[in-house]
Amino acid sequence: MAGGEFSLKLRVYIEDTDAGGIVYYVNYLKFMERARTEFMRSLGYGKDYIFNHDLMFVVRDVGVKYLRPATLDDELEATVSVRCARGAVMILRQSVRRGEEILAQGDVTIACVERSVLKPRRLPPEMVARLQTLQQEQK
């Protein structure tokens, strides 16, 4: 994780594309989801942590701009960086790139909820501290 940005390498398979061999728009969201999952796992907040702390993360809002198409067999990189972490919310800046070329980018707002009742709850303090440290590293 360089400069506070997490990166996950991906390959475009035929299942990711439409009939024209172009990545179907919703698959960029799947690529971003994979990167978010691996980002949190890299920080020590994987499935075991989340289940053992009665947490669940849900997407509250997503805004993505699609800039260039990816095609079959492209090697891509999905990135995650922290824009904000406070209260029950984290806002993550995400992108999907091919080399230096940004193909899709946007912000994803994640809400923390208590798994057993599905009501908002504050992010654990140690998680907020870690996310805020990463946010500072980006500046």
Secondary structure as UniProt FT lines:
FT   TURN            3..4
FT   STRAND          5..11
FT   HELIX           14..16
FT   TURN            19..20
FT   STRAND          22..23
FT   HELIX           25..42
FT   TURN            43..44
FT   HELIX           47..52
FT   TURN            53..54
FT   STRAND          55..66
FT   TURN            72..73
FT   STRAND          75..86
FT   TURN            87..88
FT   STRAND          89..98
FT   TURN            99..100
FT   STRAND          101..114
FT   TURN            115..118
FT   STRAND          119..120
FT   HELIX           125..137
//
